[in-house]
Amino acid sequence: MWDDAFPSFLIGLREGLEAGLIVSILVATLVRADARSRLPQVWTGVLAAVALAMSFGAVLTFTAASLSATAQEAFGGTLSVIAVAFVTAMVFWMRRSARSLSGEIKEKVTGALAMGAGMLVVTSFLAVGREGLETALFLWTTAQAAGESAGPLTGAGIGLVLASGLCWGLYRRVLKINLTRFFTATGVVLIVIAAGVLGYGLRDLQEGGVLPGSTAYAVDLGGSIDAGAWYSTLVQGVFNLTPTMTWLQTAAYVVYLAVVMTLFVRGVRGVRANAPKPATPERVTPEPAAPERTVPAGPDQEPTRQPVAARRRPAWVIPVAVVAVPVVVAGLVVALARPKPAGAQTVAVSETECGKGFVAPKPGRQTFQMHNTGSKTSEVYLIDPASHAVYGEIEGLAPGTTRALVATVAGGTYAWRCVPSAGRAVTSRPVRVGGGGAAKAVVPVAESDLAAPLKAYRQYVNQGLATLGTQTGTLNDDIARGDLDRARADWLTAHLTYSSLGAAYGTFAEYAQRIDGRADGLAGGVQDKDFTGFHRIEYGLWHGESADQLTGPARRLADAVAGLRTAFPAQDFDPGDLPLRAHEILENTLQFELTGDTDEGSGTNLATADADLDGTRELLTLLRPLLTSRSPKLPPTVDADIARVQQLLDAAHQDARWTPVAQLDATARARLDGATGQLLEDLAPIPDLLEIRKAA
């Protein structure tokens, strides 16, 4: 979180100090002019500026949330570029104006005092409001880059609190700060940060389809740099530099940094060379007197002049108004920007009719009430009739029931496809929706699409089981001869072969427990008679059991593998298991192997993790054509993740010996867990992408 917090901390500190200095000068000027009664007007203007900045932030947040994913990328990228422009202008303005800021503000306050209360409110509002808007825009941009991290808000809060303390100290003359040096130093750092924000914004515009080149990478270090390591996280959070950057990102970063930093440094030297002489003390116009009226006198008296009694309004009216107005305006903007929720259409579903009552909806997020008027349970899909891509679905809609289907609709052609539990599928008439934009859809996978990968994987498993049968026979012979040293080496070889067949676990049925069962849950633990298979033999080999004690478990393991070899060709292998196992294999790895939970003494959990990775890689190779056609960016991302995990596992395999999980240092273990977690996160969409649907 703290790496994401630093840029926001710096902007909060700098902008907070700028705004605080302005307020301090306003207050000091009024106090010296003996106009303390006007201080509430200053604070009213400040309050209005804060309300405007917060309302602006709310508009950005809620307006972006109502957009589609592609539009959000474009919106965020555009605002990132605008934020860079604002920050760049602010850095140069403060460098130029730091020395003369006090005199300029005092001159404005003097004029405002002479023009009345309203002008003083406006003066303080304009002076602070610009800083508030800049802060809101930049913080929103950094928060978008940080995702769900609370770092940006935390950093900004700390920066603003520290800035308030510094301003109080300066006002009370407790502190002395060379503001020119302060704004110069922070300006240099902000230029570096802004270069990263510019690159991030351009990347968003590329992913939003506004700019080309989203797959043209100038830098691609995903396979050699651990994105989850602390140093990677720090660089990404502070500078918005990532292991993979496009040519446009890289060029913009380098050009912006070179040009802006050069101009800034030259300007700093020019300001120092031409520093103005100290200004002479200015005179402050005293607060104007209240208007007077002439009071008629009696016959023998002179007329007198008395102050006109002003009509006083309640003190709370203006502060409430200046807060309420921007809040109400922001609410109206958000309400107008968000798509209007049209009345949900009720669409009929049956085995003879599908989509009755469906009319062209407006673009945006829509809710459809799907009502099954037939006599059979149905699956319902909102599809593109040309490609059969699925925009939304409901499974198991029972007769007589109604369920809501929520989908994002953009310009294009849509139809409903109803698939009853028994009977043929029915497709509604197509409906054309006008407008632009893009809606995310999933190209459905039919069972036939997985037939070839399934056939290839069954061959892979059959070959693996044949090899495993030979290896467990060798292990059995080692133990029968009493050669336990050889048995330990052959045990690991056989166990890794079995582990590499992970995608088939769901079809091994009772053989899985007999071959690779664990002692967890057994009444007798490792001594329980039902504790069998590889882990039972592992326990004996590494806990001093004799060959005679291991002869029975070794023979039972060899028999179980032989039985599995015979049974597997006739076992039912659900095609839907393939995409599911792509994620589940390494999920088990993270839960059992990387925690050392299954270690019975050999210390080879990382070797098993390596075999699991091989099994996952084999499976993904078979599924790659289906994945590439549905999510082109996913396979390269997963490849980079696998390479990163493989590199970390290889580092734990030295001189033909695997480092036990418990002996990994904290950093290495955290990196391996983090890299595996990232791989699992990127594998997570595969089951949904390749789920067998009847929409095709």
Number of C-alpha atoms within 10 A of each C-alpha: 16 17 21 28 25 23 27 29 25 21 24 28 24 24 23 26 24 22 23 23 22 20 23 17 18 24 23 17 20 22 14 11 16 14 16 15 10 18 16 16 22 23 19 23 28 26 21 27 26 22 20 26 23 18 22 21 21 18 21 20 15 17 19 20 13 16 20 20 16 19 21 19 23 25 19 24 27 18 18 28 20 18 25 24 13 17 21 18 12 17 19 18 11 18 21 18 13 17 17 14 15 16 15 11 19 21 15 16 23 20 16 18 21 15 12 13 14 13 19 27 23 20 21 28 25 16 20 26 23 17 21 25 20 20 25 23 22 25 23 24 26 25 19 19 21 20 11 10 15 14 23 29 19 17 25 24 18 18 25 23 17 18 22 18 14 21 23 16 14 16 18 10 9 10 11 10 10 8 15 17 13 13 20 20 11 15 25 17 15 21 20 19 24 27 27 28 27 25 28 27 29 28 25 25 25 22 21 21 15 16 14 13 14 19 12 12 14 14 14 15 14 18 19 13 15 23 21 18 16 14 13 16 20 18 16 19 25 21 23 24 22 20 16 15 21 20 17 19 26 19 14 17 22 13 12 18 19 13 10 17 17 11 12 19 13 11 15 16 11 12 15 10 9 8 11 10 7 8 8 7 7 9 10 17 14 14 17 11 8 10 11 12 11 11 12 11 10 8 7 6 8 10 11 11 12 11 12 11 10 8 6 6 8 7 9 9 9 16 17 13 13 20 19 15 15 20 19 12 15 21 16 12 15 19 14 11 15 15 16 13 11 12 11 15 17 19 20 20 32 24 21 14 17 25 24 15 10 19 15 15 21 18 20 22 19 20 18 19 16 21 21 26 20 19 12 20 23 25 22 29 25 26 27 22 20 10 11 21 21 24 19 18 19 16 12 13 21 19 16 14 12 18 14 17 17 17 19 18 26 21 16 16 16 26 23 28 29 30 26 24 15 10 11 11 21 20 21 19 14 18 17 13 17 15 12 11 15 17 18 15 18 19 22 22 22 17 16 11 15 20 12 14 21 21 13 13 19 16 13 14 20 18 13 16 21 13 15 22 23 15 21 26 20 19 27 24 16 21 26 18 12 16 13 22 11 13 24 18 11 18 24 19 16 20 22 19 20 25 22 23 23 23 24 22 16 15 15 18 13 12 18 17 16 20 24 17 18 22 18 12 7 13 12 12 13 18 13 12 12 17 24 23 25 24 24 25 26 21 18 19 23 14 12 10 13 13 19 12 14 21 18 15 22 27 18 16 25 22 17 21 25 18 13 21 20 13 12 18 13 8 12 10 18 13 20 17 18 26 25 19 22 24 21 20 23 24 17 14 21 19 12 15 22 23 16 18 13 19 20 22 15 18 19 22 25 22 24 20 25 21 21 26 24 20 23 22 17 17 23 23 12 18 22 16 13 18 19 13 10 19 15 13 12 16 19 12 15 19 15 19 25 22 17 23 25 19 15 19 19 14 12 19 15 9 6 7 11 18 18 19 20 14 11 13 9 9 11 17 17 15 19 23 18 18 23 25 18 18 23 21 12 16 22 16 15 21 18 13 18 24 20 19 17 18 26 17
